[in-house]
Amino acid sequence: MKMKFSVCLLTTASVILAMSACKTQKVTTTTPTVGVVKTQTVEQTEGTIQKVFYGEWMASQVGEQHVTGENRPYIVFDEDSTNPFMVKCYANNGCNTLNGEFAVTPGGKMKSTGELISTMMMCNDAPYEMGFNMALNTVESYTIEKVGSDYLLYLKNGAGATTMILRKSDLDFVNGAWAVQKIGNTPVPQDSEMKIVIDIPELKIHGNAGCNILNGEIRLNPDVQNSIEFANLATTRMMCPDMETEQAFLKALESAKKVAATGNKDIIFFTDAAGNTVLVLKRLMLK
């Protein structure tokens, strides 16, 4: 996911509500400044930050609020190439985009190194904005839990109370080029042109539906393990001899809700809401 961020300082909720557009304004925050970690402490040298910490996390719960809807807050953590215990943060609270830096230790300590920077748009429907900002401003520790193939990140304040839960789905095994082996229980001929490329980082799908070129979007539900849906599918409109098979393929994509893989992850299965297998794909080994 590619993001661009404006540079407006994050302020309190009252100031945010007073702004109707992105402006530059310096505001004093209550977040204590933590100096950039240049000298490694004993705690910092006792391990490395888990690789799973980096990347995009979708908010599952903010404070006591369970997050629902399509416009979900998210956070992306990036490594700092100059300091392994500094983490760059890019986020969206459902209305405004934010960025900043956090000092992080392998032992689970985490604290903002200064003021977060944010756009200052006023949104009518942003129920998690204040709680999201508060969680980032007050975080002092974190824990990561693995649940199936998903990960849960718990952000906690100085009292040890969880202020936000974020989820990351480990769907890297779905990335790549695939040939369609079966539509439902019906085998697809090996010489078929029915091949697709799934791009999880960009949330895109494209390929050949058998005759026509296919493009579409991917949607993930952070509340459901191995969730995946294909939306806004569009194809070219050539008339071909076997349009029935192509239409069955497109219908199967539209009905997909979850994905699973075999042990070596060279075969993946898509299932519908009832748990029925609607598609079986085989990984293409590209030269």
ZIFEN-V926528 format. One record per residue. N is the residue number from 1. PHI is phi as a letter, one per 40 degrees, with the letter a starting at -180 (* if undefined). Layout:
BEGIN
N;PHI + N;PHI
END
This chain:
BEGIN
1;* + 2;c + 3;b + 4;b + 5;b + 6;c + 7;b + 8;b + 9;c + 10;c + 11;b + 12;c + 13;c + 14;c + 15;c + 16;d + 17;c + 18;c + 19;c + 20;b + 21;a + 22;c + 23;b + 24;c + 25;a + 26;c + 27;b + 28;c + 29;b + 30;c + 31;c + 32;c + 33;c + 34;b + 35;d + 36;d + 37;c + 38;c + 39;b + 40;c + 41;c + 42;d + 43;c + 44;c + 45;c + 46;c + 47;i + 48;b + 49;c + 50;d + 51;c + 52;c + 53;c + 54;c + 55;h + 56;c + 57;b + 58;c + 59;c + 60;b + 61;a + 62;b + 63;g + 64;c + 65;c + 66;c + 67;c + 68;b + 69;g + 70;c + 71;c + 72;c + 73;c + 74;a + 75;b + 76;b + 77;b + 78;b + 79;c + 80;c + 81;c + 82;c + 83;a + 84;c + 85;b + 86;b + 87;b + 88;c + 89;b + 90;b + 91;a + 92;b + 93;c + 94;g + 95;a + 96;b + 97;c + 98;b + 99;a + 100;i + 101;b + 102;b + 103;c + 104;b + 105;b + 106;d + 107;c + 108;h + 109;c + 110;a + 111;a + 112;c + 113;c + 114;i + 115;c + 116;c + 117;b + 118;a + 119;c + 120;b + 121;c + 122;b + 123;b + 124;c + 125;b + 126;a + 127;c + 128;b + 129;d + 130;c + 131;c + 132;c + 133;c + 134;c + 135;c + 136;c + 137;c + 138;b + 139;c + 140;b + 141;a + 142;a + 143;b + 144;b + 145;b + 146;c + 147;b + 148;g + 149;c + 150;b + 151;b + 152;b + 153;b + 154;b + 155;c + 156;b + 157;c + 158;c + 159;c + 160;g + 161;c + 162;c + 163;b + 164;a + 165;b + 166;b + 167;b + 168;b + 169;c + 170;c + 171;b + 172;d + 173;c + 174;c + 175;c + 176;h + 177;c + 178;b + 179;b + 180;c + 181;c + 182;a + 183;b + 184;g + 185;b + 186;c + 187;c + 188;b + 189;d + 190;c + 191;c + 192;c + 193;c + 194;c + 195;b + 196;b + 197;b + 198;b + 199;b + 200;c + 201;d + 202;c + 203;f + 204;b + 205;b + 206;a + 207;i + 208;b + 209;c + 210;h + 211;a + 212;c + 213;c + 214;b + 215;a + 216;a + 217;b + 218;b + 219;b + 220;b + 221;b + 222;c + 223;c + 224;b + 225;c + 226;f + 227;c + 228;a + 229;b + 230;b + 231;b + 232;f + 233;c + 234;b + 235;b + 236;c + 237;b + 238;c + 239;c + 240;b + 241;d + 242;b + 243;c + 244;c + 245;c + 246;c + 247;c + 248;c + 249;c + 250;c + 251;c + 252;c + 253;d + 254;c + 255;c + 256;c + 257;b + 258;a + 259;b + 260;a + 261;b + 262;c + 263;d + 264;c + 265;g + 266;c + 267;b + 268;b + 269;b + 270;b + 271;b + 272;c + 273;c + 274;c + 275;g + 276;c + 277;c + 278;b + 279;a + 280;b + 281;b + 282;b + 283;c + 284;c + 285;c + 286;c + 287;c
END
